[in-house]
Amino acid sequence: MKKDVFSESVFLFCNRKKDKLKMLYWDRSGFCLWQKRLEESKFPWPNTEEEVQSKVVT
């Protein structure tokens, strides 16, 4: 999946245990990176690239 990281896109990454999520985006002055860790549950996450969805938010 090739995407332009300098676009107005937000990229989400999840670890193998699905208890940590990172969000990366470009805000015209630099990259922003946010991280969230769950104590007891897991993030719902696609298992294959075919399950990955693109959403447009305005």
C-alpha positions in Angstrom: 0.0 0.0 0.0 1.8 3.1 -1.2 0.4 6.4 0.2 1.7 10.0 0.3 2.6 10.7 4.0 2.6 14.5 3.3 -1.0 14.5 2.2 -3.9 15.2 4.5 -4.2 11.5 5.4 -4.1 10.0 8.8 -2.2 6.7 9.1 -3.1 4.1 11.9 -0.7 1.4 13.0 -1.5 -1.4 15.5 0.9 -3.9 17.2 0.5 -7.7 17.0 -1.3 -7.9 20.3 -3.7 -5.3 19.1 -3.5 -3.4 22.4 -1.5 -0.4 21.1 -2.4 2.0 18.4 -0.4 4.8 16.8 -1.7 7.6 14.6 0.6 9.5 12.3 -0.2 12.6 10.2 1.5 15.6 8.6 0.2 19.1 9.8 2.2 21.4 7.5 4.9 22.1 10.1 5.9 18.5 10.9 4.7 15.0 11.7 2.3 14.4 14.6 2.4 11.0 16.4 -0.2 9.9 18.9 -0.2 6.7 20.8 -2.9 4.9 22.8 -2.5 1.7 24.9 -5.4 -0.4 26.2 -5.2 -2.0 29.6 -7.7 -4.9 29.2 -9.2 -5.0 25.7 -8.1 -5.0 22.1 -8.6 -2.7 19.1 -10.7 -4.2 16.3 -8.2 -4.5 13.4 -8.4 -6.0 9.9 -6.5 -9.3 9.4 -5.8 -8.9 5.7 -5.0 -6.0 3.4 -8.3 -6.7 1.6 -10.1 -5.8 4.8 -8.4 -2.4 5.1 -10.7 0.5 4.5 -10.1 4.1 3.4 -12.4 6.7 4.9 -12.7 10.4 3.9 -13.5 12.7 6.8 -14.1 16.4 6.1 
